[in-house]
Amino acid sequence: MKSKSKEAIVIIGGGPAAMMLACTLDPILFDVTIVEKGKAIGRKFLVAGKGGFNLTHSEDIDKMIEKYEGPKSLLDSLSSFTNNDFRHWLSSIGIETYIGSSKRVFPVKGIKPIAVLRAIKKEIERKGITLLKETLWYGSFIENSSIQLLHKEKKISLKADKVIFALGGGSWKITGSDGCWLPHFKKNNVATLPFRPSNCAMCINWPENMKVHFGKPIKNIALTYNDTYIKGEMIVTKHGIEGSPAYALSYYVGNELESKKSITVFVDLKPSLSLEKVNSILSKSYKKISKLLRDELSLSSTAVALIKSATTREEFNDVKLLTHCIKKLPLSIIGLEKIDNAISTVGGIKSTAMDKHFELINFPNHYTIGEMINWNAPTGGYLLQGCFSMGYTLGKYLNKEHQI
Ligand SMILES: Cc1cc2nc3c(=O)[nH]c(=O)nc-3n(C[C@H](O)[C@H](O)[C@H](O)COP(=O)(O)OP(=O)(O)OC[C@H]3O[C@@H](n4cnc5c(N)ncnc54)[C@H](O)[C@@H]3O)c2cc1C
């Protein structure tokens, strides 16, 4: 097959979406440069590795896709580069993975996050890709087949037939993903939305009695908001609640908080027992209520304090009302934690600004991928999978499109 003459592709931003794109582009067709404003690429990827390093999730891809909210191009990319494809690709570069009890996918024991990053960087090197660090994109678009950048504060011009922006979201500024690029797009009439935290803690105005419990977990609970019910562990903090169920609900709660001062989520403190079962356990014993909660329902002192903080004395001493509280304890959420501490952000480039191949409608030959696009998914591997899938799918598309 014949192809056009070799083109210059400049990828701006050095996160997972950019790295995967660079690894997928055909070096015979393109001269590829990754431009990164920091001194190293993949810094947020390494931060993700500090907690549980969930590279992806193992659930059936159709079920997995249901957890994403975002443009069709993102959902299509997940179908064309699935969680299994991602695991095979990682294996092909020497990173074996395993499925944990949570169904999340991790590198096998002994492989540290830095080793995963090194393996990807080795692949980038093998492809002959140029890496230009300490180079900032400050708002220029392709003009006369080149793009203007700032390298160590000096203006430089790079040959560019296509530019792919992979600038990340707006949290964890220390990693370089500061979202400072957003006004440049807005100014150029590319539709954007302000950033908002997601996968983050939720704020509660705690009463005095909860202060001694700050930092303590309440295990085996479920949080509910509207139709979303998520089991896991909740941690009581100075500001509110943290933990997987809180993170997963934060996006939906954030949507509502745009127009409301507070919203109510519900805690099921005994998801393994039905309302009837809890009621019968509490009705059968004559022990003091607090002791009963601890001895018969194995609730921790933090869980008991939480019930007390949300109930009146009458409710606490009435078995029927108390049962309802244990199964559906209301918590008033007054906000989300500050954006810089959030695992991810929503906002950024709106889906209406681009076509089905991530190309900006107002700026042909300019594409956007990764967390800089407005989409949401829970933490636990979904975010990285989304970024890697977009990078891979765009790479394959550009390779194909280049063929005559
Ligand atoms: C604490 C934490 C834990 C996480 N854990 C997980 C997890 O376990 N599983 C999971 O799936 N996801 C996790 N994530 C989310 C995941 O890390 C991100 O979704 C992912 O890194 C986003 O990738 P990206 O390629 O879009 O951009 P980023 O990784 O954010 O990279 C963007 C890059 O662009 C560069 N850049 C920005 N502006 C400019 C500019 N103007 N010029 C040049 N360069 C620029 C930045 O310096 C940065 O290096 C976690 C995130 C955090 C913060």
The ligand as a MOL file (V3000), in Angstrom:
LIG
                    3D

  0  0  0     0  0            999 V3000
M  V30 BEGIN CTAB
M  V30 COUNTS 53 58 0 0 0
M  V30 BEGIN ATOM
M  V30 1 C -3.8230 10.1670 43.5730 0
M  V30 2 C -4.2630 9.5820 42.2560 0
M  V30 3 C -4.4450 8.2090 42.1480 0
M  V30 4 C -4.9120 7.6680 40.9290 0
M  V30 5 N -5.0720 6.3180 40.8440 0
M  V30 6 C -5.5520 5.7800 39.7010 0
M  V30 7 C -5.7080 4.3630 39.5830 0
M  V30 8 O -5.3240 3.5830 40.4640 0
M  V30 9 N -6.2710 3.8920 38.4300 0
M  V30 10 C -6.6840 4.7110 37.4180 0
M  V30 11 O -7.2220 4.2320 36.4300 0
M  V30 12 N -6.4470 6.0440 37.4700 0
M  V30 13 C -5.9070 6.5970 38.5860 0
M  V30 14 N -5.6860 7.9480 38.6500 0
M  V30 15 C -6.0500 8.7910 37.4820 0
M  V30 16 C -4.9870 8.7730 36.3610 0
M  V30 17 O -3.6970 8.9260 36.9030 0
M  V30 18 C -5.2970 9.9110 35.3820 0
M  V30 19 O -6.6220 9.7780 34.9230 0
M  V30 20 C -4.3420 9.8690 34.1770 0
M  V30 21 O -3.0040 10.0730 34.5840 0
M  V30 22 C -4.7160 10.9540 33.1420 0
M  V30 23 O -3.8630 10.7710 32.0420 0
M  V30 24 P -3.6760 11.8640 30.8890 0
M  V30 25 O -2.7850 11.2240 29.8960 0
M  V30 26 O -4.9780 12.3590 30.4390 0
M  V30 27 O -2.9450 13.0960 31.5680 0
M  V30 28 P -1.9090 13.3070 32.7500 0
M  V30 29 O -1.4190 12.0130 33.3110 0
M  V30 30 O -2.5540 14.2470 33.6770 0
M  V30 31 O -0.6900 13.9900 32.0070 0
M  V30 32 C -0.7990 15.2650 31.3780 0
M  V30 33 C 0.6010 15.8190 31.1400 0
M  V30 34 O 0.4840 17.0170 30.3970 0
M  V30 35 C 1.4710 17.9370 30.8450 0
M  V30 36 N 1.0310 19.3090 30.5160 0
M  V30 37 C -0.0320 19.9770 31.0200 0
M  V30 38 N -0.1220 21.2040 30.4890 0
M  V30 39 C 0.9250 21.3310 29.6100 0
M  V30 40 C 1.3460 22.3790 28.7380 0
M  V30 41 N 0.6930 23.5420 28.6570 0
M  V30 42 N 2.4520 22.1700 27.9630 0
M  V30 43 C 3.1270 20.9760 28.0200 0
M  V30 44 N 2.7570 19.9500 28.8340 0
M  V30 45 C 1.6600 20.1160 29.6130 0
M  V30 46 C 1.5250 17.6900 32.3390 0
M  V30 47 O 2.7480 18.1360 32.9010 0
M  V30 48 C 1.3300 16.1660 32.4170 0
M  V30 49 O 2.5600 15.4850 32.4540 0
M  V30 50 C -5.1790 8.5280 39.8220 0
M  V30 51 C -4.9520 9.8930 39.9320 0
M  V30 52 C -4.4870 10.4220 41.1310 0
M  V30 53 C -4.2540 11.9060 41.2280 0
M  V30 END ATOM
M  V30 BEGIN BOND
M  V30 1 1 1 2
M  V30 2 1 2 3
M  V30 3 2 2 52
M  V30 4 2 3 4
M  V30 5 1 4 5
M  V30 6 1 4 50
M  V30 7 2 5 6
M  V30 8 1 6 7
M  V30 9 1 6 13
M  V30 10 2 7 8
M  V30 11 1 7 9
M  V30 12 1 9 10
M  V30 13 2 10 11
M  V30 14 1 10 12
M  V30 15 2 12 13
M  V30 16 1 13 14
M  V30 17 1 14 15
M  V30 18 1 14 50
M  V30 19 1 15 16
M  V30 20 1 16 17
M  V30 21 1 16 18
M  V30 22 1 18 19
M  V30 23 1 18 20
M  V30 24 1 20 21
M  V30 25 1 20 22
M  V30 26 1 22 23
M  V30 27 1 23 24
M  V30 28 2 24 25
M  V30 29 1 24 26
M  V30 30 1 24 27
M  V30 31 1 27 28
M  V30 32 2 28 29
M  V30 33 1 28 30
M  V30 34 1 28 31
M  V30 35 1 31 32
M  V30 36 1 32 33
M  V30 37 1 33 34
M  V30 38 1 33 48
M  V30 39 1 34 35
M  V30 40 1 35 36
M  V30 41 1 35 46
M  V30 42 1 36 37
M  V30 43 1 36 45
M  V30 44 2 37 38
M  V30 45 1 38 39
M  V30 46 1 39 40
M  V30 47 2 39 45
M  V30 48 1 40 41
M  V30 49 2 40 42
M  V30 50 1 42 43
M  V30 51 2 43 44
M  V30 52 1 44 45
M  V30 53 1 46 47
M  V30 54 1 46 48
M  V30 55 1 48 49
M  V30 56 2 50 51
M  V30 57 1 51 52
M  V30 58 1 52 53
M  V30 END BOND
M  V30 END CTAB
M  END
